Structures are given as C-alpha cells and as structure tokens.
Amino acid sequence: MRLITHRDFDGMVSAILLKQMEQIDKIIFTTPNVIYRNKIYISKHDIISDLPYNKKCGMWFDHHITNKNNLNIKGSFSLEKSCAQVIYNYYENPYLDKYKELIEATNTIDSAEYEIQDILDPKSYILIAFSCIVIENPWETDKYLLKMIDWLSTKTPEEILEIPEVKENAEKILQDIEFYKDIIKTWTTIEDNKFFVLDMRNGKQASKIAKFLVHALYSTVPFGIIIYESKKRPDLIKINVSYNMFRKDINTDFNAGEYASQYGGGGHKRVGVFAIKGKERAETLIEKTKDILRKIKLE
Ligand SMILES: [Mn+2]
C-alpha cells in the first residue's frame, strides 16, 4: 500500500502509526488542495491520512470537520485533536502505546493548544515540530520528514535533537524566536486592549513562528490581525484574523473562518485567512476587519 499523508507534523505522526499497522511501501506527503483538485493519482491500494477524502482510496483517516462525510468508508473519521489520535483509537493496539507521549504532543501541536512557554521557549517534541517548519522548499521538507519518521519511531526527543541536521534547524527556529520577539513589538499596534495588528509587510520575509509569537507576546489581547505578503505571489496581501490562541476563554458569535470565506479565504471559527490583490483594496479590507473586531461585544 501507498500512504498519502499531510505534509505536516500530524501527517508525519499518522504515517509512523500506520506503518506499524499496515503494509506501507511508500509515503507521499501533500497538501489538502492537491486532493481537492484531483491532482494526484489515487487507487484502492492507497491509504489517505490527515487529508480530504477521495472515493478511489482504499482507506481514509481524518479529523478535520470540513472533510466530514457520512459515507461508509474503511478507516476512521472523528473530531479528535489530531489524525494521529484517530488512528490510535481505531487500531486499539497495545503495540502503539509506546507512542502515547508523541500522540499527546501531536494533539497539542495540531490543534495549536500551546502554553505561552511552548512558543517563547519550545522544547522536546514541540521544538522538533518547529524544526520542520524552517525548511521552505517542499521537496526538502519531504526528505526531512521521511528521516524524521524513522527518528521518531526509534529515538527519544532528546536524542533526536542531538542529530546535527535537527539541531541546526532547531537552533534556527530558536534564533528566529529571539530575533522576532523584539522586532514584532515595533511592528505591532494594540487597539483598546481588544486586538493587536501585526503588519509584516516591508519586513524581512516573515518566519512562520512570528505568527505564533505575536499571540504569546500579547497573550491577554482577545483578537488579532496579522498582515503579510504572500511568499509565492508578492502581489497578494494576506490578512489573518483570529481569536488570540491563548484566550480560549473568549467565545463570541464572530466566526473568523466564515468572515474570511467572504473574500475567498477560509479557516475555522477561531482563525481565518484571506488574500487580497492590490494595495488599496487591502487597505480597505484591513480597516473593515478592524471595524468588525471593534464591534464585537465581550462579556
Ligand atoms: Mn491534522
């Protein structure tokens, strides 16, 4: 069987578990869009994990609410915090118990249920997960993730972080954290203690970690807007609007994903992202988004 899995930490841990339970000869990493758009050949000899369903596949595992369906499919779907947890529950095999700690960490990482310290000073599995996002090129990422599957299957997190390649990537992310901690403060404005606006345009290419860091640095501010240029399409300006990831206590009628979908974007209740072409139009929509946040009533 081939395994087609998500090119992220959860997709990789899903692969580790499925490799123990099924005969898997090849692992392919990809993104949800590739499955949606039918850009990959799929047959009944394929297992899909942490990605949308395709009717040609032999088995499917997922946990994303937007991919839910009521078909009778071999495999499993449930609204767990990670696809790895769905797979663990499905097999109920004591052989997988040695991965319990790894699955716990995957739940935290995939649902972004971090503690502030996990972002400011990541350690163990979280630092390993962050070490995977410093690589920009998808082919390089795939090579790294394939090696990581073997490392995570056989080594402790401490041992993995001693591997030169991992150590280098982990140090890069720790340096990024130090660098962005200061610079984010100069790029961010806070309005009425209600929302932050982090404008990363004209900045140096913003590291993915910066988008987490701003939440940790302003962890009490209920909402946030992050503005940045698209890496692939410099003519696009991306607007990310969200609840603060550290204010799980706040829940209002505002649905960030639905809001973003009005402009061709998407997401879920607490985070939405959309892209706008043209500086003027982006400016208008940034102001509109601020207005929407201003009007939200907090208890
Ligand atoms: Mn996932």
Residues whose N, C-alpha, C, O or C-beta is under 5 A from the ligand:
A	BS01	MN	D10 D50 S82 C83 D110
